[in-house]
Amino acid sequence: MSESPRRVSSQGTPGDRSTVIVDVLVDAFSELMAADADAFRTKFRKMAADPFAFYRGSACLFYADMDVLEDRWCDERTSRVWIQGDLHAENFGTYMDGAGRIVFDVNDFDEAYVGHVSWDLRRFVASFALLAWRKALGDDVIGDLLGTYLHSYLDQVEAFTRSDEDRSFALTLANTEGAVREAILETTTRTRGSLLDRTTVVEGYARRFTDGGRTRRLDDDERGRVLAALEQWRGTVVPPVRRRDVAYDVKDVVGTGGFGIGSAGLPAYNVLLEGYDQALENDVVLSLKQGNVAAPSRVVRDPRISGYFEHHGHRTAVSQRALQANASQFLGHTEIDGVGFVVQELSPYEVDLDWEDLTEPDEMAPVLAQLGRATAKMHCVGDADSDHTLVDFQTEEAIVAMVGDRREELVADLVAFAHSYARQAQEDHRLFVDAFRADVIPGISSSGRRPASQASSSGPPEGPAASL
């Protein structure tokens, strides 16, 4: 896997912060911007919506800040733990695991890597502070709710030191409540047929992808490269025990775009497989998406870690398998034209945690407690008990030893960080919108065209143009 991008320091005077934001975004995304400027203009417009949306789309900026932050909550072992990498409040939801269970867990692994265990905690608490600010909750209330999350996390980590159940532990219908349980119940009503109805059509007793929208048809050469990549992918899958083998006969292939705020500009393909049998209702849709550069990898400079991965598609698949413990039977990786892709099923059994109707603290508290448990499971499952060698110790024991008798100190420190970094993100959002509107982000124009007068500098705008 290629080396991490150059280091961009986030230190400087307040007046330099606009330059830092632009420089970090350009350093992280310049190649993808050049490949698909329209996708990034859409991404930046979504990020401009509010501070939380900006925070979601700018993990690279968060890690530039972590790179210069003295981290009191890591040591030799807890600085090299499998982490999700972008643990914000909207990256939790349901999926069907390899054992056929519908579980509630972290559900996005595009930024997963090996790094400081505290980075996940910091990223989550700051994200929740932003989300709760949007709901007009007071700082004391936010602090209490984050205390619930952090204490639940630490309680579950300690529980794992007293048992060997971390790899089998899961939040399911049997041990959840409130909005988390509702998400699981909603998932049980989903069907493979409904997904196929949304994405495919049946003509002459044969199923194919629908045309139009974000999909495009491939020429023979590109289709051949995708089919060759699928053959390579089959050798990377780790199949769990299952009812019967899947038929890997390909029915259709289409190109599509990146998914979500974090995947702008990343090439992707959907593949329709025969599925579990020849009945049309059991066809399987695979997603092949180019692996992105994980945000934490930009500040983790340990060659033992970067050298472990063949490419970022491999890194995504390996990380997801480590953090989920019982991943889907379709999860794997491949290459197309020398570029790494992650491959997984486009599953109907996924429902994101919906924060929209969670407005009161007493509704949020049980959710935060369950998110703490899910975070603990994720961190503790990818350690010496897993089939990976990067983390060769028991994560739960390392975390407990690192915290020691400083539990209340850790909670207080991270709650204070959540408040301060949320305020920073709100100001960063304003500066980002100013820079985007003034067309000072090289390669991306807010109007869709590059003004002839655009300066080559990536610095902040001056004068009236800098104001909203």
Beta strands, then each sheet from edge to edge (+ up, - down):
strand 1: 81-83
strand 2: 92-96
strand 3: 102-106
strand 4: 113-115
strand 5: 200-203
strand 6: 206-209
strand 7: 247-256
strand 8: 268-275
strand 9: 284-290
strand 10: 332-336
strand 11: 339-345
sheet 1: 1+ 4-
sheet 2: 2+ 3-
sheet 3: 5+ 6-
sheet 4: 7+ 8- 9+ 11- 10+
end
